[in-house]
Structure formats: structure tokens, C-alpha cells
Amino acid sequence: MKRVLFLLTMFLVLNSCSLNDNMEKYHLEISPVEEAILPDSFELDGTYEIKLKYYRPSTCHVYDKIYYEKYLNIRTIAIRNVVFERNNCVPFENELTEVTFNFHVTNNGSYIFKFWKGTDANGEDIYEEVEVPVI
């Protein structure tokens, strides 16, 4: 009897859950870095604020986080936005937005930052590379 009651309870619980069709639709989009402000050099074990500037395309684009990929001393960076799929989005002409992140230096040598600038006519990624030595 307990098994039947358990199965009946599970059936009711699972069927009572419904997906909300009114949830707002969105997707993620990567935006190019227009400008990066970094120090000329780092000190080992130091923490540095790095400023990034990018153009916010519309009112439906909301900053989510920094796309950050690391491989050895190479850091690939772009801006990740949430784009709400609405009909009332207002495009911006030149909405330059600034975001920052803290970078902690853990290795000797130099760090190479690859800031994503977009894609070329062939769809290949374009990067601006900046090398910052650790002294």
C-alpha cells in the first residue's frame, strides 16, 4: 500500500509542475572590447583592476559578465551580454559602457591579454594583444 501511495504522490507532484510559457526569452551574446586599460607592468602576487570599455548596442542588452578564458599566461577576454528578445528594444548610437575586473598575478614572465575585437569578413576572430610583463 505504501508503494501505491508513493507512486500516486509522485505522479501528482510531477503533473502539478507546469512550465511557465510567459517566461521572457533571451540569448547570450559576446560584445567586442573597444578599449582596455591595463598597467604597464605587474608585480608578482599583486591584484590589479582592469577596465574594459564596450558599446552597448540596445536597451535589450544587459551586461552579464566578462568572458574570460585562460591558457598558461594567455588571457582571452570579451564582454558577455544577456539579450532580451523584445519588440521594444531601442538601439543606442554610442553607448560606451565601462566594466572592471580584478586580476591577480600568480606567475612570472609576461601575461598576454587577447581582447576580442569582433570578426573579419571571413568570420575569423580578431584580437588585440597586449603584453604586460611581471617585474
Secondary structure as GFF3:
##gff-version 3
##sequence-region A 1 135
A	DSSP	alpha_helix	2	16	.	.	.	ID=ss1
A	DSSP	beta_strand	26	31	.	.	.	ID=ss2
A	DSSP	beta_strand	35	37	.	.	.	ID=ss3
A	DSSP	beta_strand	47	55	.	.	.	ID=ss4
A	DSSP	beta_strand	61	71	.	.	.	ID=ss5
A	DSSP	beta_strand	74	84	.	.	.	ID=ss6
A	DSSP	beta_strand	96	104	.	.	.	ID=ss7
A	DSSP	beta_strand	110	119	.	.	.	ID=ss8
A	DSSP	beta_strand	125	133	.	.	.	ID=ss9
###
